[in-house]
Every structure is written in C-alpha cells, then in structure tokens.
Amino acid sequence: MTDSSTQGHTRISLRTMEHIVTAAIASVPGTKAIEAKLAGIGGRGFPRVSVQMDPEREVAAVNATIGVVWPSPVTTVAEHTRAAIAEAIAAHTGYSTTRVNVTVGGSVPGTRVTAAQVEQRQGATTVAPHIKPSPVWQPVTADSVDVRSIATPHETAVHHIATPSNDIAVRSISAPREAKVRSVSAKLPDHQLREVFTPQPVRVRSVEAPRPAKLLPSGEVRPLAKKTKVSTPRPLPLREIEIRHEWTPRRVQAPKAVSPREVNVPRQQPLKRIEITSANPRSLHVNAPRPEPLRAISINPYRPQGGNNG
C-alpha cells in the first residue's frame, strides 16, 4: 500500500516550456539565433517564442518567429521547425500540441544549407536534456523515545450482600361485600290526551274565462282611400327531389390506448468548480497616449464687401 501523503504532482512552468521550444528550433539546420543588438536600430531578435498552456488537459499552443540562414530552403526549414517543436514538447513534457505556427521573420547571410541537411536533423528523443542534479543532504533522525510500561491497577474485592433470615408472612386480602342496589319509583299523574279535529275538505269550483269583448273605435274613423283587389297565384305542384350521396361512409377505427411509460429522469449533477488561469501569467504594462492640449480657436465675423459704399 502506498501512503497518499507521499504522492505529488509535477507542474511545468511557462518559462521551461519556452526553453524547450527554443532548443528545438536551434536543433534544426538552417535556423539562426539573432540578437536584438546585432539586428541594428529598431531590429528584433530571433527566435521569439509565445506559448499558451493548459495544465489540466496537458495541451500547448506555440507561436514562433525564427531567423534563417541565407541561402537555404526556407519552406523546408519552417516545416521541420514545426515538427521539431511538436516532437520536443511531446518527448520532454508529455503535452500534446493543438497548433504550432512558425513565421520566418528574417534572414542572415551564412553558410549554404541544403534540403538534405535539413532532413537529416536529430530527433527530439536523441537529444539528451541537460540535467543539473541537486545536492542530497543526509537526513537527521531524532533520538528514540523511551517506552514506559503501563501498570494495571489491582482487582477490586467484591462485597457479598446478606439477606435477612426471618421469613416475611404473607397476608391474604379479602374483597369487600357487594352493596345493595335500591330501586327508585317515580309517582307521576297520568296525562290525558286531547282529541284533534281535522276540517272537512273544501269543494273546488271551476273558473270560466270571459269571452273577449269587441273593440269599439274611439272618435272618428276615416274610410280607406281605394279598395284594391289582390289576387293570389295558383299553387305549383311539388316536385320530387333526389339526393345523391357521392361519398360512401367508411368505417373508422379508434386508435388503441397507449399505455403510459415510465420515464427515468437523470439525477441532477452537482456543479463543478471551474478555475480559469491566465495563459500568460506575466502582466503587461500598456502606455496610454497623452491627450493633446486644446488649441484656442478665434472666430471673425463675416462682413460682406459692397461696391463704392463699402
């Protein structure tokens, strides 16, 4: 069994990853390290490396700008530089590369390099890394502790409990006699019932409504102007109407009832804490431009120029 306290983890810093990429670039024939001082005024040094790392997923992205020797096959040198960077990161750190961008930033005159020499470069596994062993100090052990014997106490004596020798007499308990129940009689006078007379049924008489009386006009009645004779048309004979059913009824079957299915809902997973770390821990200082001072503006009124009167 292994003790969990002795287990640890290995973290690779960003500076270490940049050194590995720089060493991989230098292993490719045709590349040249150019210092910024030798590049002249306003020049830049090569190679320039920018690495982004994700320690949790163990992936890295590399952007590199290199300098090459002229004359040399620039395209072949750039392709082998990309392959050398990916191989070195995988061999020395175990990380995988998501992207490797190589840009040729400048060239310097030197010894001619051919494509065959570039293809014969050493792989990352054949290059032995430089190891600086750290000094091992002799561990210091503390003095041993004396072990003392633990004394157990003596056994405690058990006292016996003595019971009295005289026997206790047991007396019988007699139940009391039953009490006599007295009968109670209530002497009340007899109540006389009175007779109830119901009334005789009443005969129902029929009610006749009066005949409607004739309405008599009140005041003067004007005669009609003209009497016209209205003739009604003769009734036409009825014709038989036939209703044709162009459609035939179809038998429709109701769908079968669907039995309910049990749906298992997945349990709600607890939220995971996400930690976002910056790809470049080094802080950058940005110089903001100073605001320009305001200038005074003078406005002259416009005066139109006339002829001789002006």
C-alpha positions as CSV (number, residue, x, y, z in Angstrom):
1,M,0.0,0.0,0.0
2,T,1.2,3.5,-0.8
3,D,0.8,6.4,1.5
4,S,-1.2,9.2,-0.1
5,S,0.9,11.8,1.8
6,T,4.0,10.8,-0.3
7,Q,2.2,11.2,-3.7
8,G,2.6,14.6,-5.5
9,H,2.2,16.2,-8.9
10,T,4.5,17.8,-11.5
11,R,3.8,21.2,-12.9
12,I,5.8,22.6,-15.9
13,S,6.3,26.4,-15.9
14,L,5.8,28.6,-18.9
15,R,9.4,29.6,-18.9
16,T,10.5,25.9,-19.0
17,M,8.2,25.3,-22.0
18,E,9.7,28.3,-23.8
19,H,13.3,27.0,-23.3
20,I,12.2,23.6,-24.7
21,V,10.8,25.2,-27.8
22,T,13.9,27.4,-28.2
23,A,16.1,24.4,-28.0
24,A,14.0,22.5,-30.6
25,I,14.3,25.5,-33.0
26,A,18.1,25.5,-32.6
27,S,18.3,21.8,-33.4
28,V,17.0,22.4,-37.0
29,P,19.8,23.1,-39.6
30,G,19.2,26.4,-41.3
31,T,17.9,28.4,-38.3
32,K,19.9,31.2,-36.8
33,A,19.7,32.9,-33.5
34,I,19.9,36.7,-34.0
35,E,20.4,39.0,-31.1
36,A,18.5,42.3,-31.0
37,K,21.7,44.3,-30.6
38,L,23.2,42.8,-33.8
39,A,19.9,43.5,-35.8
40,G,20.6,47.2,-35.9
41,I,18.5,50.1,-34.7
42,G,14.8,49.1,-34.4
43,G,15.7,45.5,-35.1
44,R,14.3,42.4,-33.3
45,G,15.9,39.3,-32.0
46,F,15.1,35.8,-33.2
47,P,13.8,33.3,-32.3
48,R,10.8,34.8,-30.5
49,V,8.5,32.2,-28.8
50,S,5.0,32.6,-27.4
51,V,3.5,29.5,-25.6
52,Q,0.0,29.0,-24.3
53,M,-0.5,26.1,-21.9
54,D,-3.4,24.2,-20.3
55,P,-2.0,22.1,-17.4
56,E,-5.3,20.4,-16.7
57,R,-5.7,19.0,-20.3
58,E,-1.9,18.9,-20.9
59,V,-2.1,20.7,-24.2
60,A,0.0,23.6,-25.6
61,A,-0.2,26.1,-28.5
62,V,3.0,27.6,-29.9
63,N,3.7,30.7,-32.0
64,A,7.3,31.1,-33.0
65,T,9.1,33.6,-35.2
66,I,12.5,32.3,-36.4
67,G,15.5,33.6,-38.3
68,V,17.0,31.6,-41.1
69,V,20.4,31.4,-42.9
70,W,20.6,32.6,-46.5
71,P,20.8,30.8,-48.9
72,S,18.7,27.9,-47.5
73,P,15.3,26.3,-48.4
74,V,13.1,28.5,-46.2
75,T,10.0,26.4,-46.6
76,T,11.7,23.2,-45.7
77,V,13.3,24.8,-42.7
78,A,10.0,26.1,-41.4
79,E,8.3,22.7,-41.9
80,H,11.0,20.8,-40.0
81,T,10.9,23.5,-37.3
82,R,7.2,22.9,-36.7
83,A,7.8,19.1,-36.5
84,A,10.8,19.6,-34.1
85,I,8.8,21.8,-31.7
86,A,5.9,19.3,-31.6
87,E,8.3,16.3,-31.1
88,A,10.3,18.1,-28.3
89,I,7.2,19.1,-26.3
90,A,5.8,15.5,-26.5
91,A,9.1,13.9,-25.6
92,H,10.1,16.1,-22.7
93,T,6.8,17.2,-21.2
94,G,4.2,14.7,-22.4
95,Y,2.0,17.6,-23.6
96,S,0.2,17.5,-27.0
97,T,0.2,20.5,-29.3
98,T,-3.0,21.9,-30.6
99,R,-1.3,24.2,-33.1
100,V,2.3,25.2,-34.0
101,N,2.7,28.4,-36.0
102,V,6.1,29.1,-37.4
103,T,6.9,32.5,-39.1
104,V,10.2,33.4,-40.8
105,G,10.9,36.9,-39.5
106,G,14.4,37.5,-41.0
107,S,17.4,36.0,-42.7
108,V,21.1,36.5,-42.3
109,P,23.9,35.5,-44.8
110,G,25.9,32.4,-43.8
111,T,27.0,29.0,-44.9
112,R,24.7,27.4,-47.5
113,V,22.3,24.8,-46.1
114,T,20.7,22.2,-48.4
115,A,17.3,20.4,-48.0
116,A,19.2,17.1,-47.5
117,Q,21.0,18.6,-44.5
118,V,17.7,19.9,-43.0
119,E,16.0,16.4,-43.4
120,Q,18.9,14.8,-41.5
121,R,18.2,16.7,-38.3
122,Q,18.3,14.9,-35.0
123,G,15.0,13.9,-33.4
124,A,13.9,15.1,-30.0
125,T,14.4,11.7,-28.5
126,T,18.1,11.5,-29.4
127,V,18.9,14.9,-27.9
128,A,19.7,14.3,-24.2
129,P,18.4,17.1,-21.9
130,H,20.8,19.0,-19.7
131,I,20.2,17.9,-16.1
132,K,21.6,19.7,-13.0
133,P,21.4,17.3,-10.1
134,S,20.5,18.9,-6.8
135,P,22.7,18.0,-3.7
136,V,21.3,15.3,-1.5
137,W,21.5,16.0,2.2
138,Q,21.8,13.3,4.8
139,P,18.6,13.1,6.8
140,V,18.8,13.8,10.5
141,T,16.9,11.4,12.8
142,A,15.8,12.4,16.3
143,D,16.7,10.4,19.5
144,S,14.5,7.5,20.3
145,V,11.9,7.9,23.0
146,D,11.9,5.6,26.0
147,V,8.9,3.3,26.2
148,R,7.4,3.1,29.7
149,S,5.5,0.1,30.9
150,I,1.9,0.7,31.9
151,A,0.9,-0.7,35.3
152,T,-2.6,-2.1,35.7
153,P,-4.5,-1.5,39.0
154,H,-5.2,-4.3,41.4
155,E,-8.5,-6.1,41.3
156,T,-11.3,-4.7,43.5
157,A,-12.8,-7.0,46.1
158,V,-16.5,-7.9,45.5
159,H,-18.7,-7.5,48.6
160,H,-21.5,-10.1,49.2
161,I,-25.0,-8.8,50.1
162,A,-26.5,-10.7,53.0
163,T,-30.3,-11.4,53.0
164,P,-32.3,-11.5,56.3
165,S,-33.0,-14.9,57.6
166,N,-36.6,-14.2,59.0
167,D,-39.3,-15.1,56.6
168,I,-41.9,-12.4,55.8
169,A,-45.5,-13.6,56.5
170,V,-47.9,-13.1,53.5
171,R,-51.4,-12.0,54.4
172,S,-54.5,-12.6,52.3
173,I,-56.6,-9.7,51.1
174,S,-60.4,-10.1,51.4
175,A,-62.6,-8.3,48.9
176,P,-65.5,-6.1,50.3
177,R,-69.1,-7.2,50.1
178,E,-71.3,-6.1,47.3
179,A,-73.5,-3.0,48.0
180,K,-77.3,-3.4,47.7
181,V,-78.9,-1.5,44.8
182,R,-82.1,0.4,45.7
183,S,-85.0,0.6,43.3
184,V,-86.3,4.1,42.6
185,S,-90.0,4.5,41.6
186,A,-91.4,7.8,40.3
187,K,-95.1,8.5,41.1
188,L,-96.4,10.9,38.3
189,P,-100.1,11.6,37.5
190,D,-101.5,10.2,34.2
191,H,-101.7,12.7,31.3
192,Q,-105.0,12.9,29.4
193,L,-104.8,13.1,25.6
194,R,-106.9,15.6,23.8
195,E,-108.8,14.8,20.6
196,V,-107.7,16.6,17.4
197,F,-110.4,17.5,14.8
198,T,-109.5,17.8,11.2
199,P,-111.5,20.2,8.9
200,Q,-113.7,18.8,6.1
201,P,-112.3,19.1,2.5
202,V,-113.4,22.2,0.5
203,R,-115.0,21.7,-2.9
204,V,-113.0,23.1,-5.8
205,R,-115.1,25.3,-8.2
206,S,-114.2,25.7,-11.9
207,V,-113.3,29.1,-13.1
208,E,-114.5,30.2,-16.6
209,A,-112.8,33.0,-18.5
210,P,-115.0,35.6,-20.0
211,R,-115.4,36.0,-23.8
212,P,-113.3,38.6,-25.5
213,A,-115.2,41.8,-25.9
214,K,-115.4,43.7,-29.2
215,L,-113.1,46.7,-29.5
216,L,-115.1,49.8,-30.4
217,P,-113.2,52.6,-32.2
218,S,-113.0,55.8,-30.3
219,G,-113.5,59.0,-32.2
220,E,-114.0,59.4,-36.0
221,V,-112.9,56.6,-38.3
222,R,-111.6,57.7,-41.7
223,P,-112.6,55.4,-44.6
224,L,-109.9,53.9,-46.8
225,A,-109.0,55.7,-49.9
226,K,-109.3,52.9,-52.5
227,K,-110.0,49.2,-52.3
228,T,-107.7,47.1,-54.5
229,K,-108.3,43.6,-55.4
230,V,-105.4,41.3,-54.6
231,S,-105.1,38.0,-56.5
232,T,-103.0,35.2,-55.1
233,P,-101.1,33.0,-57.6
234,R,-102.0,29.4,-58.1
235,P,-100.0,26.9,-56.1
236,L,-97.5,24.9,-58.1
237,P,-97.3,21.2,-57.8
238,L,-94.4,19.8,-55.6
239,R,-91.6,18.1,-57.3
240,E,-89.6,15.2,-56.0
241,I,-86.0,15.9,-55.1
242,E,-83.5,13.2,-55.3
243,I,-80.4,13.5,-53.1
244,R,-77.4,11.6,-54.4
245,H,-74.7,10.6,-51.9
246,E,-71.4,10.9,-53.8
247,W,-69.4,9.6,-50.9
248,T,-69.7,6.3,-49.1
249,P,-69.3,6.1,-45.4
250,R,-66.1,4.4,-44.2
251,R,-65.5,2.6,-41.0
252,V,-63.0,4.4,-38.8
253,Q,-61.2,2.6,-36.0
254,A,-60.3,4.4,-32.9
255,P,-56.6,4.2,-32.1
256,K,-55.5,1.9,-29.3
257,A,-54.9,3.3,-26.0
258,V,-51.2,3.8,-25.3
259,S,-50.0,2.5,-22.0
260,P,-48.0,5.1,-20.1
261,R,-44.3,4.5,-20.0
262,E,-42.1,5.2,-17.0
263,V,-39.5,7.9,-17.8
264,N,-36.4,7.9,-15.7
265,V,-35.1,11.4,-15.2
266,P,-31.3,11.6,-14.6
267,R,-30.2,12.9,-11.3
268,Q,-29.0,16.4,-11.2
269,Q,-25.3,16.5,-11.2
270,P,-23.6,18.9,-8.8
271,L,-21.9,21.9,-10.3
272,K,-18.2,21.6,-10.8
273,R,-16.0,24.5,-9.9
274,I,-14.2,25.9,-12.9
275,E,-10.9,27.6,-12.4
276,I,-9.7,29.8,-15.2
277,T,-5.9,30.5,-15.2
278,S,-4.3,33.1,-17.5
279,A,-2.2,31.6,-20.4
280,N,0.5,34.3,-19.8
281,P,0.9,34.9,-16.1
282,R,3.3,37.8,-16.8
283,S,1.4,41.2,-16.5
284,L,1.8,43.6,-19.4
285,H,2.2,47.3,-18.9
286,V,0.3,49.4,-21.5
287,N,1.3,53.0,-22.0
288,A,-1.7,55.1,-22.9
289,P,-1.0,58.1,-25.2
290,R,-1.3,61.5,-23.6
291,P,-4.2,63.7,-24.6
292,E,-3.4,66.6,-26.9
293,P,-3.7,70.1,-25.5
294,L,-6.7,72.1,-26.6
295,R,-6.0,74.9,-29.1
296,A,-7.6,78.3,-29.0
297,I,-10.0,79.0,-31.9
298,S,-10.8,82.6,-32.9
299,I,-13.9,83.4,-34.9
300,N,-14.0,86.5,-37.1
301,P,-17.5,87.7,-38.1
302,Y,-18.2,87.8,-41.8
303,R,-18.6,91.3,-43.3
304,P,-19.9,91.4,-46.9
305,Q,-17.9,93.8,-49.1
306,G,-20.0,96.3,-51.1
307,G,-19.3,98.5,-54.1
308,N,-18.2,102.1,-53.7
309,N,-20.3,102.4,-50.5
310,G,-18.2,99.6,-48.8
